[in-house]
Amino acid sequence: MKKLLLRRKTVHTLLCLLAVLLCVMLSLLADTAEKKNGLRLDLSFNAITTHSEETEKLLSSLQEKVHVYALFSAGNEDRQLIELLNRYAAVSDQFTWTQENLTRNPLLSQIVSSEVGDGAVSSDCLVVRCEATGRTRILSGSDYVQYSYNMETGAYEASGWTYEKSLSEAILYVTSDELPLLQFLTGHDELDADEAAAMEEKLKSANYRVSRINLSLGDIPDPAAPLFILSPRKDLTEQELNTLHNFARLGGNFFITADFDDPDQLPRFFSLYREYGFEPIPGIVVADENDRRSYYYNNSQLLPQMLPGDVTDYLYANEFTQIIMVGARGFEMPKESTSALITYPCLVTGDTAYIRDFDENLKNEEISVAKQPGDRVGQFALAVTADRAFSDGTRSKAFIIGSSAIFTDKTGFMYANTYSGELLLYAAQYVSGAKTVSLDILPREVVRPQLGYSDVMTPALLLTLAPLTVLVAAVAVLKPRKHL
């Protein structure tokens, strides 16, 4: 009898162990299938791990293998990002990812830093790599947050998560067959490589190559690539001006910055600008102190109005309009456009702005921007687009803006807290004709929307109806028994 009981206990124990083992195996298989096929439901309020059709098309069209090294320090893994990586891998076999640790794999840091520079790779970042093209993109925490200006608080606040946008654009960058070229003019005391470093980095991160052109050395700009003229302080020679005229006649386009403290005596540069319908106005543009919505901390830090146009349509439609222009210069514009020349302002001041002009010798000294009698008052164009037609049908475009600081700020404040980076990329796209890697993927909400009256009505009714239903049923059953 004892042997029979022992045998039954043994069988029951083995069956229990087998059932547990089977459950564990089924759970592991389900988890693997879930990750491989992206089956997990995203029930978050902002669907932060659900990718868009743009990403679906990108991943489905991948021709080269892309591998992502997720460098997370122990215990600080970004679960949202990991789930998104799993969903990407479920869409395409060309996309893979692994979680790495720099302390255990220091060779990874050395390999990547040889391309993108020392210090670019750190813990808690993504390394997006395509071996076929040899390109690498590094994504860190700052790449996943979008900021917007809150007019009520007067500060920039996190307004959206950009996990999908940043990751998809990184994949597009590392797999692109050919990078479009941008030419930077040198030889006229323009902003040098160090001064324009932040701007160049932003352009390079958006799929552009940058080269430098020196006309005095005999360099001839390629009309297939736009020419960037960044705040020159010395004028062109007559021969150089003719070279730029030929560049324009062949369809070459211009991207120009003109700061308020640049020299006003640049007659050949200014003659080139006038051919595109604009001319820099001497002095600094200042907002009226009473127009608080037109400036940031002080009235020389302008918050310009953005108008829809070829460069700004997408930004304007999505309300990505917050731009800070420090020390801005305004531009004269023709009263109306013609078929041969179409000019259009894309950034303007308020109606009460004024221009503080002063002696050129004082431009590098501390000056007062307080309004003085005789100062010119009105609305001024701060950024302009131009489309110029030649008699043979060739067209040449130009974009000019009255502040280089919004693109060259080394602190990163402008790119992190305003939409100057987006403006730069769309302006570069306008003059280059090459679509950037900026995908039209909207950020996800950061803060859960507050519940409104209509949102709570249905749950409240259900909670009320449940006990009422029980009460009615109880009355229906118990009432006939009352007299029993």
For each residue, the residues with C-beta under 8 A, 3 or more apart:
1: 4 5
2: 5 6
3: 6 7
4: 1 7 8
5: 1 2 8 9
6: 2 3 9 10
7: 3 4 10 11
8: 4 5 11 12
9: 5 6 12 13
10: 6 7 13 14
11: 7 8 14 15
12: 8 9 15 16
13: 9 10 16 17
14: 10 11 17 18
15: 11 12 18 19
16: 12 13 19 20
17: 13 14 20 21
18: 14 15 21 22
19: 15 16 22 23
20: 16 17 23 24
21: 17 18 24 25
22: 18 19 25 26
23: 19 20 26 27
24: 20 21 27 28
25: 21 22 28 29
26: 22 23 29 30
27: 23 24 30 31
28: 24 25 31 32
29: 25 26 32 33
30: 26 27 33 34
31: 27 28 34 35
32: 28 29 35 36
33: 29 30 36 37 39
34: 30 31 37 38 39 40
35: 31 32 38 40 86 89 90
36: 32 33 89 90
37: 33 34 90
38: 34 35 86 87 90 91
39: 33 34
40: 34 35 83 86
41:
42: 47 48 49 50 83
43:
44: 47 48 49
45: 445 448 449
46: 161 444 445 446 448
47: 42 44 50 444
48: 42 44 80 84 161 163 444
49: 42 44 80 83 84 87 163
50: 42 47 87
51: 55 56 84 87 88 91 164 168
52: 55 56 164 441 442
53: 56 57
54: 57 58 168 439 440 441
55: 51 52 58 59 88 91 164 168 439 441
56: 51 52 53 59 60 91
57: 53 54 60 61
58: 54 55 61 62 168 171 172 439
59: 55 56 62 88 91 92 94 95 171
60: 56 57 91 92
61: 57 58
62: 58 59 65 66 92 94 95 171 175
63: 94 175
64: 94 130 131 132 133 175
65: 62 94 95 96 130 131 132
66: 62 94 95 96 128 129 130 171 174 175
67: 95 96 97 98 129 130 131
68: 85 95 96 97 98 126 127 128 129
69: 97 98 100 108 126 127 129
70: 81 82 85 97 98 99 100 126
71: 100 101 102 108 121 122 123 124 125 126 127
72: 76 77 78 99 101 123 124
73: 76 101 123 124
74: 101
75:
76: 72 73 124
77: 72 82 99
78: 72 81 82 124
79: 82 83
80: 48 49 83 84 161 163
81: 70 78 84 85 126 144 163
82: 70 77 78 79 85 86 99
83: 40 42 49 79 80 86 87
84: 48 49 51 80 81 87 88 163 164 167
85: 68 70 81 82 88 89 97 167
86: 35 38 40 82 83 89 90
87: 38 49 50 51 83 84 90 91
88: 51 55 59 84 85 91 92 95 97 167
89: 35 36 85 86 92 95 96 97
90: 35 36 37 38 86 87
91: 38 51 55 56 59 60 87 88 95
92: 59 60 62 88 89 95
93:
94: 59 62 63 64 65 66
95: 59 62 65 66 67 68 88 89 91 92 171
96: 65 66 67 68 89
97: 67 68 69 70 85 88 89
98: 67 68 69 70
99: 70 72 77 82
100: 69 70 71 104 105 108
101: 71 72 73 74 104 105
102: 71 105 106 108 109 121 122 123
103: 106
104: 100 101
105: 100 101 102 108 109
106: 102 103 109 110
107: 110 111
108: 69 71 100 102 105 111 112 121 127
109: 102 105 106 112 113 121
110: 106 107 113 114
111: 107 108 114 115
112: 108 109 115 116 120 121 127 129 136 138
113: 109 110 116 117 118 119 120 121
114: 110 111
115: 111 112 134 135 136
116: 112 113 120 121 136 138
117: 113 120
118: 113
119: 113 122
120: 112 113 116 117 138
121: 71 102 108 109 112 113 116 125 127 138
122: 71 102 119 125 140
123: 71 72 73 102
124: 71 72 73 76 78 140 141
125: 71 121 122 138 139 140 141
126: 68 69 70 71 81 138 139 140 167 170
127: 68 69 71 108 112 121 136 137 138
128: 66 68 136 137 138 139 167 170 171 173 174
129: 66 67 68 69 112 135 136 174
130: 64 65 66 67 133 134 135 136 174 175
131: 64 65 67 134
132: 64 65 175
133: 64 130 174 175 176 177
134: 115 130 131
135: 115 129 130 173 174 175 176
136: 112 115 116 127 128 129 130 174
137: 127 128 170 173 174 205
138: 112 116 120 121 125 126 127 128
139: 125 126 128 143 144 166 167 170
140: 122 124 125 126 143
141: 124 125 144 145
142: 145 416
143: 139 140 162 166
144: 81 139 141 161 162 163 166
145: 141 142 158 160 161 162 446
146: 158 159 160 161 162 443
147: 156 157 158 159 416 417 418
148: 156 157 159 160 322
149: 155 156 303 322 417 418
150: 153 154 155 156 157
151: 154 293
152:
153: 150 157
154: 150 151
155: 149 150
156: 147 148 149 150 322 417 418
157: 147 148 150 153
158: 145 146 147 446
159: 146 147 148 443 446
160: 145 146 148 442 443 444 445 446
161: 46 48 80 144 145 146 443 444 445 446
162: 143 144 145 146 165 166 441 443 444
163: 48 49 80 81 84 144 166 167 444
164: 51 52 55 84 167 168 441 444
165: 162 168 169 439 441 442 443
166: 139 143 144 162 163 169 170
167: 84 85 88 126 128 139 163 164 170 171
168: 51 54 55 58 164 165 171 172 439 441
169: 165 166 172 173 206 437 438 439
170: 126 128 137 139 166 167 173 174
171: 58 59 62 66 95 128 167 168 174 175
172: 58 168 169 175 176 207 437 439
173: 128 135 137 169 170 176 205 206 207 437
174: 66 128 129 130 133 135 136 137 170 171
175: 62 63 64 66 130 132 133 135 171 172
176: 133 135 172 173 179 207 437
177: 133
178:
179: 176 207 208 209
180: 207 208 209 225 432 434
181: 208 209 210 211 222 224 225
182: 203 208 209 210 211 225 226 228 255 428 432
183: 211 212 213 221 222 225 226 227 228
184: 190 196 200 210 211 212 213 227 228 230
185: 188 190 212 213 214 215 221 227 228 229 230 232
186: 190 192 212 213 214
187: 190 214 215 216 217 234
188: 185 232 233 234 235 236 269
189: 232 233 234
190: 184 185 186 187 229 230 231 232 233
191: 195 196 230 231 257 404 408
192: 186 195 196
193: 196 197 200 212
194: 197
195: 191 192 408
196: 184 191 192 193 199 200 230 404 407 408
197: 193 194 200 201 408 410
198: 201 202 407 408 409 410 412 415
199: 196 202 203 230 404 407 408 424
200: 184 193 196 197 203 204 210
201: 197 198 204 205
202: 198 199 205 206 407 415 421 424 425
203: 182 199 200 206 208 210 424 425 428
204: 200 201 208 209 210
205: 137 173 201 202
206: 169 173 202 203 425 428 436 437 438
207: 172 173 176 179 180 434 436 437
208: 179 180 181 182 203 204 428 432 434 436
209: 179 180 181 182 204
210: 181 182 184 200 203 204
211: 181 182 183 184
212: 183 184 185 186 193
213: 183 184 185 186 219 221 227
214: 185 186 187 217 219
215: 185 187 218 219 221 236 237 239 240 243 244
216: 187 237 240
217: 187 214
218: 215
219: 213 214 215
220: 243
221: 183 185 213 215 225 227 243 244 247 252
222: 181 183 225 252
223: 247 250 251 252
224: 181 251
225: 180 181 182 183 221 222 432
226: 182 183 252 253 254 255 428 431 432
227: 183 184 185 213 221 244 247 252 253 254 255
228: 182 183 184 185 254 255 256
229: 185 190 232 254 255 256 257 269
230: 184 185 190 191 196 199 256 257 404
231: 190 191 257 258 259 262 404
232: 185 188 189 190 229 235 262 266 269
233: 188 189 190 262 263
234: 187 188 189 266
235: 188 232 265 266 267 268 269
236: 188 215 240 241 244 266 268 269 272
237: 215 216 240 241 268
238: 241 242 268
239: 215 242 243
240: 215 216 236 237 243 244 268
241: 236 237 238 244 245 268 271 272
242: 238 239 245 246
243: 215 220 221 239 240 246 247
244: 215 221 227 236 240 241 247 248 252 272
245: 241 242 248 249 272
246: 242 243 249 250
247: 221 223 227 243 244 250 252
248: 244 245 251 252 254 275 388 396
249: 245 246 390 394 396
250: 223 246 247 394
251: 223 224 248 394 395 396
252: 221 222 223 226 227 244 247 248 396
253: 226 227 396 397 398 431 432 433
254: 226 227 228 229 248 276 396 397 398 399 400 431
255: 182 226 227 228 229 398 399 427 428 431
256: 228 229 230 273 398 399 400 401
257: 191 229 230 231 400 401 402 403 404 407
258: 231 262 273 280 329 331 400 401 402
259: 231 262 327 329 402 403 404 405
260: 283 284 285 327 328 329 363 402 403
261: 327 363 364
262: 231 232 233 258 259 266 280 329
263: 233 266 360
264: 280 282 360
265: 235 360
266: 232 234 235 236 262 263 269 270
267: 235 270 271
268: 235 236 237 238 240 241 271 272
269: 188 229 232 235 236 266 272 273
270: 266 267 273 274 279 280
271: 241 267 268 274 275
272: 236 241 244 245 268 269 275 276
273: 256 258 269 270 276 278 279 280 400
274: 270 271 277 278 279
275: 248 271 272 388
276: 254 272 273 341 343 386 388 396 398 400
277: 274 333 334 337 341 343 384 386 388
278: 273 274 331 332 333 343 381 384 386 400
279: 270 273 274 331 332
280: 258 262 264 270 273 329 330 331 332 402
281: 329 330 331 332 355 376 380
282: 264 355 357
283: 260 329 355 356 357 358
284: 260 300 327 328 329 355 356 369
285: 260 302 328 329 330 349 353 354 355 380 382 402
286: 299 300 302 353 354 355 356 369 371
287: 291 294 295 299 300 302 303 349 350 352 353
288: 291 294 299 350 352 353 354 371
289: 299
290: 352
291: 287 288 294 295 350 352 353
292: 295
293: 151 303 350
294: 287 288 291 299 302 303 304 349 350 352 353
295: 287 291 292 298 299 300 301 302 303
296: 301 302 303 324
297: 301
298: 295 301
299: 286 287 288 289 294 295 302 369
300: 284 286 287 295 326 327 369
301: 295 296 297 298 324 325 326
302: 285 286 287 294 295 296 299 324 325 326 328 349 353 382
303: 149 287 293 294 295 296 322 323 324
304: 294 323 325 328 347 348 349 382 383
305: 321 347 348 349 350
306: 312 315 316 321 323 346 347
307: 312 316 344 345 346 347 348
308: 312 313 316 317
309: 312 313 316 344 345 346 385
310: 313 344 385 387 430
311: 346 385 399 423 426 427 430
312: 306 307 308 309 315 316 346 347 423 426
313: 308 309 310 316 317
314: 317 318 320 426 440
315: 306 312 318 320 321 419 422 423 426
316: 306 307 308 309 312 313 319 320 321
317: 308 313 314
318: 314 315 442
319: 316
320: 314 315 316 419 422
321: 305 306 315 316 419
322: 148 149 156 303 418 419
323: 303 304 306 347 406 418 419 420 423
324: 296 301 302 303 406 414 418 420
325: 301 302 304 328 347 382 402 403 405 406
326: 300 301 302 403 405 406
327: 259 260 261 284 300 403 405
328: 260 284 285 302 304 325 382 402 403
329: 258 259 260 262 280 281 283 284 285 382 402 403
330: 280 281 285 349 355 380 381 382 402
331: 258 278 279 280 281 380 381 382 384 400 402
332: 278 279 280 281
333: 277 278 343 345 381 384
334: 277 337 341 343
335:
336:
337: 277 334 341 342 343 344
338: 341 342
339: 389
340: 388 389
341: 276 277 334 337 338 386 387 388 389
342: 337 338 386 387
343: 276 277 278 333 334 337 384 385 386 387
344: 307 309 310 337 384 385 386
345: 307 309 333 348 381 382 383 384
346: 306 307 309 311 312 383 384 385
347: 304 305 306 307 312 323 325 381 382 383 401
348: 304 305 307 345 379 380 381 382
349: 285 287 294 302 304 305 330 353 379 380 382
350: 287 288 291 293 294 305 353 379
351: 378 379
352: 287 288 290 291 294 377
353: 285 286 287 288 291 294 302 349 350 377 378 379 380
354: 285 286 288 371 375 376 377 378
355: 281 282 283 284 285 286 330 375 376 380
356: 283 284 286 367 368 369 370 371 372 375
357: 282 283 375 376
358: 283 362 363 367
359: 362
360: 263 264 265 363
361:
362: 358 359 365 367
363: 260 261 358 360 367
364: 261
365: 362
366:
367: 356 358 362 363
368: 356
369: 284 286 299 300 356
370: 356
371: 286 288 354 356 375
372: 356 375
373:
374:
375: 354 355 356 357 371 372
376: 281 354 355 357
377: 352 353 354
378: 351 353 354
379: 348 349 350 351 353
380: 281 285 330 331 348 349 353 355
381: 278 330 331 333 345 347 348 384
382: 285 302 304 325 328 329 330 331 345 347 348 349 401 402 403
383: 304 345 346 347 399 400 401 402
384: 277 278 331 333 343 344 345 346 381 399 400 401
385: 309 310 311 343 344 346 397 398 399 430
386: 276 277 278 341 342 343 344 397 398 399 400
387: 310 341 342 343 395 396 397
388: 248 275 276 277 340 341 395 396 397 398
389: 339 340 341 393 394 395
390: 249 393 394 395 396
391:
392:
393: 389 390
394: 249 250 251 389 390
395: 251 387 388 389 390
396: 248 249 251 252 253 254 276 387 388 390
397: 253 254 385 386 387 388 430 431
398: 253 254 255 256 276 385 386 388 431
399: 254 255 256 311 383 384 385 386 427 430 431
400: 254 256 257 258 273 276 278 331 383 384 386
401: 256 257 258 347 382 383 384 404 406 427
402: 257 258 259 260 280 285 325 328 329 330 331 382 383
403: 257 259 260 325 326 327 328 329 382 406
404: 191 196 199 230 231 257 259 401 407 408
405: 259 325 326 327 408 409 414
406: 323 324 325 326 401 403 409 414 418 420 423
407: 196 198 199 202 257 404 414 420 424
408: 191 195 196 197 198 199 404 405
409: 198 405 406 412 413 414 415 420
410: 197 198
411: 414
412: 198 409 415 416
413: 409 416 417 418
414: 324 405 406 407 409 411 417 418 420 421
415: 198 202 409 412 418 420 421
416: 142 147 412 413
417: 147 149 156 413 414
418: 147 149 156 322 323 324 406 413 414 415
419: 315 320 321 322 323 422 423
420: 323 324 406 407 409 414 415 423 424
421: 202 414 415 424 425
422: 315 320 419 425 426 438
423: 311 312 315 323 406 419 420 426 427
424: 199 202 203 407 420 421 427 428
425: 202 203 206 421 422 428 429 436 438
426: 311 312 314 315 422 423 429 430 436 438
427: 255 311 399 401 423 424 430 431
428: 182 203 206 208 226 255 424 425 431 432 436
429: 425 426 432 433 434 435 436 438
430: 310 311 385 397 399 426 427
431: 226 253 254 255 397 398 399 427 428
432: 180 182 208 225 226 253 428 429
433: 253 429
434: 180 207 208 429
435: 429
436: 206 207 208 425 426 428 429
437: 169 172 173 176 206 207
438: 169 206 422 425 426 429
439: 54 55 58 165 168 169 172
440: 54 314
441: 52 54 55 162 164 165 168
442: 52 160 165 318
443: 146 159 160 161 162 165
444: 46 47 48 160 161 162 163 164
445: 45 46 160 161 448 449
446: 46 145 158 159 160 161
447:
448: 45 46 445
449: 45 445
450:
451: 455 456
452: 455 456
453: 456 457
454: 457
455: 451 452 458
456: 451 452 453 459 460
457: 453 454 460 461
458: 455 461 462
459: 456 462 463
460: 456 457 463 464
461: 457 458 464 465
462: 458 459 465 466
463: 459 460 466
464: 460 461 467 468
465: 461 462 468 469
466: 462 463 469 470
467: 464 470 471
468: 464 465 471 472
469: 465 466 472 473
470: 466 467 473 474
471: 467 468 474 475
472: 468 469 475 476
473: 469 470 476 477
474: 470 471 477 478
475: 471 472 478 479
476: 472 473 479
477: 473 474 480 481
478: 474 475 481 482
479: 475 476 482
480: 477 484
481: 477 478 484
482: 478 479
483:
484: 480 481
